[in-house]
Each structure stands twice: as structure tokens, then as C-alpha cells.
Amino acid sequence: MASVQNEERNTLLSRANLAQMNPESFHTLSLCSPYRTECGYCHGDRLHVLTQKNPYPSLPGEPEVEILHIASPTSEKKEGTSTEDCDDRGTNEVMSEDMKGPEIITAKTTSDAYALHFKNISAQAYLKLIDRGWRRSGKLLYLPKNWNSCCAAIPIRLETPRFTISKSQKKILRRLKKILGIDHREETNNANDKFSSSICTRKVKRQKHQPNKRKDWAHGVESKAKCILDEDGILDRIRNQTINHITKQVPDLQMSNSSLAKLCAFKPSKFTKPRKESADIISIECTLLSRICPALHGQSKGKIDRILTGKCLSQTLENTKASLMSSNEKIQFQNVNFHEKSAQMIVQLKVILHENDVQAYQDDPMESSTGNASMSSNETKDIIKEFVKASLHLTPEEEKSLHPPYTLTVKSISADVSACMPQVHRLYCRYQKSIHGDEDPYSGARSSAALPSLDITKESKSNNTEDDESDNEDDNGNLITEENFAAYYPDYDEDQIKKIHKSYLSFCRFLCSSPIVQDESVPYNTCNGKAKVEGADSDFPISIAEEDVRIPCGSYHQHYLINEKYLIAVGVVDILPHCLSSVYSFYDPYLSNILNLGKLTALYEINWVKMALRYRPALKYYYLGFYIHSCQKMRYKAEYKPSELLCPCRGIWVGFEDAKVRIDARSPIRNVCNISATDNEFFAKAKISQEVNEPEFNKMNEEVVNKILFDIGAGRYLTMNMITEEAQEIVRPLLKELVEETGPEVALESIVKLCS
């Protein structure tokens, strides 16, 4: 017995020595402190669901949703919680003052996750983790704890050879071809084909049809009116007045400030036909709508009367009408109404414009991007040329050479190399401002020329400051410095350069830093790419080069370039042995109004996997991230069919249609349950046990815990039998949870840092 123990001890010691000499062969990770954060999907609006159970109990041995203690508005204010920033994504760590009692959940702490910070991890190991429900944000890997969170995040994937494109997705590709000038459907190779000839005739007739100038003029007036309303800030003043009224009338409202601000927003819903008051003066009436009253009625489960609330609010807005108006004579406050049947608040405004303002607005494509672009008018324009001219100052030669047909190519560039291209960060800032309302540190200025890309890396290494190193640890070796930005934008003052650099560092931590180590040992098909792939789209408008699908596993930025020069979109992806995992995408908001770049990047990534399958027989899946059943904005991921969801209980993939039916039936409120069990299996065993005990670690997992290498600052790596019993009582629970969440294989391949 002693000899066996000595042999095991020697084996562990030799393994620790091997890790000491070659730490790169192991994954290096740090444990993150447990914390709850504000949900990024509902922003605390679904706080009440944490007190609800599923209508049916789970199967024996499977987890059950937790019933949590939520704070009332009064206790949340009186008892207080200490909050401090946890990371750069804006999440907060909230801890109860009474550490002995149950944790009190507020609207700011409705989401829970288990997180690890990896310094490095292999592509194979990360693939194992995402098949267990993990995702990453930079170097932070996290596993949502759906059983005690408000919005269950369920991984979704698509087997690309089975992908069937929908009519709306085909329409996006046809529109792209038309904008690029490469749509040749009206040409026919068979002159005797009457059916083809009739189609071509109809196409020619459509092209001869002239656009409706009156409709385009009215659209320009409407878009300019929206711009005037935004610049004046009257929508914000009405919203703030509504928020003040609601908080006074309903002091016990359980809702976060951001959610209340969204509900109180008044949005333009209808414009009347423009009227000419005189030769140069145009007027147009705008109707603003808000559904704050029915929303409050539903949030409070009927406790707040929507009719009474609406009448009081309309009276308040009517009384404060004068204070809501600014000195801008272009806007006139008409009246405030409350529609009792729908419980909607209605505010009517009148906007006065000058004919020259409308003409100037229509001539600026970047200004008109705030409205929905009308394809009837935009199809007659060269959208690509207008976009490039508005983004950059072109020389006469460059402007002359810019004409259709255009080419749209995609280049996969390593994420750390893409981080050194200033135009990538600038595109990201434009996207964040338009889509998420973030502040744009560039303040809308145009660059005087195409920005440098790869030649700044060496300069960055020598110019990095100590402050940057403290912010980015070891990730900033190749990043752009403040000196670089000052050279690119000499017209900006020092404060704005610092603001740009701060935004840039946050961008790099979020989308450029990656722990996945590039792995070139990928098995390729001996057919050299000539194998037929079922479902491959040979008519896809974006060409895919052979070298692009044979890149090593790792993290990449896929740059979408017009004429291989002008950047319009970036897709952040992880290429793994069996799949392409989509991390994020950002694009130009003006072009996206016309080309729908968000869906276009997803369609390209699906086609990329299909083409890569010719060379990599195992790579056939496309991972879209999380499907959030309770969030309407995240349900679009199920449009790429036939997709699969990962069962939260058994960890196996289930067809989306079956999974959706089971979620609606078994967990209509919490949206987390066993989606892999059939109805006969689920309901036959549902009455066996009302309580589910946590699974105990078996002997194999205990052995895994004893073999895990960790670092406590002793100068060498240790295992469990190399520390005292008192230290084991502290370390063992941490490693047990690690094995339970990551699996034995990944845990054994890791070095866990338990010291700073």
C-alpha cells in the first residue's frame, strides 16, 4: 500500500516538474470571484421570475430552478448594498451586508455565472467547453448559471450541410448583388426559352420605370424632421418628465433606471404628408407614441391601473408643455392625448422646415442614414460610392476609379493583428454609437486618408506606457499607443486622444484579446478541396479563397472590404477543430440600413464553414452563441434552420423545434428545463421526486481533484497531497467546482493560479 502511494506521489511530482519546465503545454487559468450582475437582456425587468417554480419538477438527479429572495424597493434602499465595478464590461459585484443570511437579489443582480480568466487554452479544450455551455468575452470564459438567473442562455448551433436558406435571406443576397452591380439575372443564355425571355422582359421594364420623385421628396422631409427632433432634444425632455411623474406616482416600482427609461421613451410612429405653407416653408406633423401605461400594468400584474396612470400622465405633460419646449421655432407642441382602449400616450408635434434644409439633407448620405433607407430611391443611386465619399476624402483619381461593378471580399486576419488597425476600432465606435447608444470618442470627424495598419506594431512595442501595462497586463505588446493616435489625428486635443485610447483599450480587451492558441495541426482532406459538399452555394456573392479556409485554429477578425480597400464590416470568430464560433460582429450602420450587414455576415460565416468542410472533414458546425427564449431580440438566431439547442440537464444537442415546444410546456416562465427527454420519459418520472439532491462527486472526480496542478505562490506548482490539511480545506472546494463546471479533461490539462 505504501509503495503504491509513493508511486502515485512520484508520478504527481514528476508531472509538476514537467509543468514547471514547460508551462506552455498546460492551460493557465485564474479563478474569478463569484458575483451576480445585471442581466444584459432584460436589465432586471424579469426580477419577478426568480420567485417562480417550473410547473413540473425535474427528473431525479437533475438540477431544479432555485427560488431566490428578491429585495423590495424599500429594503433595497434602506439596507443598501455595496457595489463596485468588477470589469470593463460594466458588470457589478453585489454582496449582502448580512453575510449569514440568504443573498438578497435586486434588479442589478438577476444574472449569475461561473467565470474563469484564461491566459492560454488550446482550441480543442475550448471546443469541449463550449459544448458544455461556455462562451468567452476576451480572455474571460463564463458559464451562465441558468437555474438561478432571470434569462436562461442556451447555446445554439447549426449543422451547415443541412442549412436551408429562407426567402428573406435570399433577398439579402440578391440586394447585395444589385448594389455591387454584379446582378446578371436579366441575361439569358437560351434565347429560345420563352420563360426566360419573359422574365428578362419584365426585368427590363422594371429598370425603365422611373422612381416617384414626390415620394422621395416626402421621405426626405420626414427624415429631416426626425433629425430636427433629435437635435432639439425634445424627445429626451418628454421622456425625463415622464420618468419623474412615474417615480413620484409609483414609488415602489421594481424596475431598473435603464429599463424605465426605455419604457418612458416616446418614439415617432407616424408622419402626416408634408404641406407647403409658402414657397419655401414646409410643415409636417409628427405623432409620438409611448406604451408606458400598459407596460407598468403588466409589470405590476395589474396592481397599477393603466387608465388612471395614463390620464394623470397626460395631464402632467399638458401642464408642463411650455417647459418642454425650447427656443427652437422649428418645433411646435400641438397636444397630448391618451387613448383609453390601447392605453397609449400620444403626443403630437409640428415641425417647420425650409426647402433648402431638405435639399441639403438629401445630399448628405451620412446624415440620411438615421432614417430607414428607401430602396425605391436608393436603388437608383451608387450607394457604395456615396458611402466612401462620405467616409474619406478621396482624390479626383480615386473618385473617378470608384464605380460599379464592385467586389466584396473577406479576409480573415488574426485578432491581435487586426487590433493594430485604427480603422477597425473606428468602425466599432460608429457601430456602438448607432446600435447601442455609446459615446463615439471620434465625435464624427472624418479621416484625411486611409489609416495605417500593420506598420505600427514595432513602434507600439517601444512606446507603451506603464499605465497601459497595468491596464492590459501582458496583452498590450502590439497595441496602438496614445502617441500613435496623436499622430493619426493631429487636430484632436490631448483630452480627446486619451478618450479615444481608453475606448480602444476596452475594445481590445473585449474583441481582440483571446486565450485560444493558434494550432496548425489541423487534418486536411486529401481531395485538395475538390470534394462535393452538400448544400454549398456556388453562386454566393462573396468569394472565398482557398487559403482563407485553411488557416489554423484560433481567433480571427473577418474584414469585409469593398474593392479590397474600404472596410464596411468585421466578424469576430473563433475557428475550432469542429466548428466556427461566432463571437461578435460590427459594421457600418449606414450601409447596414440597405444591405442588412448583420445577417449578411452570418450567411457568409455559414458559407465559410461549408467551403472549409471540403478541406476539413470534421469542421461542419456553426455556433451562434446563446439563444434567449425570453428576449425577442435574441430569437433571430433560430432563423438559421435547422438549428439545435444544448440541453441544460444532459448536455446533448436537441433539434430546435422539439426544444422550443418543451420549453414552452415545461418551463414557460424560467425557460430552463430538460429539453432532451421525451414527454413519456419526462412525465412518467416527474412524480418520483419533488426535491433534487446535488450530485455527489464519484471516486474518479476525487482523483482528478488530487491531480490538478495549482500555484499558490510557493515558487513551484503543487498538487493536493503537497499541502497541509488546513490548506486542503480551502483549496479542495475550489477545485471541485472547477472539475464540475469544466469537466475532468480540461481541469487535468490546466494550471490553476490561486495567487495574484
Secondary structure, DSSP 8 states (H G I E B T S, - for coil): -HHHHHHHHHHHHHHHHHHHH-GGGSEEEEE----EE--TTTTTTTGGGGG---SS---TTS------EE--HHHHHHT--EEEE-STT--EEEE-S-TTS--EE-TTS-EEEEEEEEEEB-HHHHHHHHTTT-EEETTEEEEE-GGGSSS-EEEEEEEGGG-B--HHHHHHHHHHHHHHT---TT--S-TT-HHHHHHHHHHHHHHHS---HHHHHHHHHHHHHHHHHHHHTHHHHHHHHHHHHHHHH-TT----HHHHHHHT--EEEEE---EESSSSEEEEEEEEEE-HHHHHHHHTTT-S-HHHHHHHHHHHHHHTHHHH--S-TTEEEEEEEEETTTTEEEEEEEEEEEHHHHHHHHH-TTTGGGS---HHHHTTS-HHHHHHHHHB---HHHHHH--SS--EEEEEEEHHHHTT-HHHHHHHHHHHHHHH----TTTT--BSS----STTHHHHHHH--HHHHHHHTTS-TT---HHHHHHH-TTS-HHHHHHHHHHHHHHIIIII---B--B------TTTT-S--TT--TT-SSB--HHHHT--BEEEEEEEEETTTEEEEEEEEEEETTEEEEEEEEE-HHHHHHH-HHHHHHHHHHHHHHHHTTT-TT--EEEEEEEETT-GGGGGGGGSBSEEEE-TTT--EEEHHHHHHHHHHH-TTT--S--SS-HHHHHHHTTT-SS-------HHHHHHHHH-EEE-SSSS-B-GGGS-HHHHHHHHHHHHHHHHHH-HHHHHTEEEE---
